[in-house]
Amino acid sequence: MLPDLKTPLLWVLGLGLVAALATAGIERTRAADARADAATARRDLADYRSTVAEAGRLAERAARTQEQTWRQRLEGVTRDGQLQAAADRAAADRAGAAERRVRQQLADYRAAVRAAAEAPGAAGGSPPAEAALDLLADLLGGSGAALVELGRFADAAHTAGTTCERAGDALTPE
């Protein structure tokens, strides 16, 4: 008689079915865990992107604020430099006008001395005195205008230098 093969076969099939169901359940759990991990990773990535975007916006805002601060400082320094340069030019103009007045006064004095020397019967100046007066007039005439121009240049260079230095200080981060 042949042994009954149905029972062990049913057991093997039953165990195979249980193993297949257990494996499917484990795989299903793994797949659910993987989906949950992926969802968490997507949320973390979205949070990271949001944080980076906000940090970028804040950095840009800070850079614009700093740039505006520097621009305002530089405009103030430039304005002050322009005012100083205008004051220097006005002072140089006054010095030039004073130099021209002195030169005119000297010319008037020379003319008066010459007129007195040429007047009949007047005790005029001697030729050495007139020569000394001419020498003084020549020295003043030649150097006065040059000194005024030299003063203009020196004032302009000094103002430009101090303005540049102040501009550099204004743009230096604190």
Buried (B, 14 or more C-beta within 10 A) or exposed (E): EEEEEEEEEEEEEEEEEEEEEEEEEEEEEEEEEEEEEEEEEEEEEEEEEEEEEEEEEEEEEEEEEEEEEBEEBBEEBBEBBEEBBEEBBEEBEEBBEEBEEEBEEBEEEBEEBBEEBEEEEEEBBEEEEBEEBEEEBEEBBEEBBEBBEEBBEEBBEEBEEBBEEBBEEBEEEE
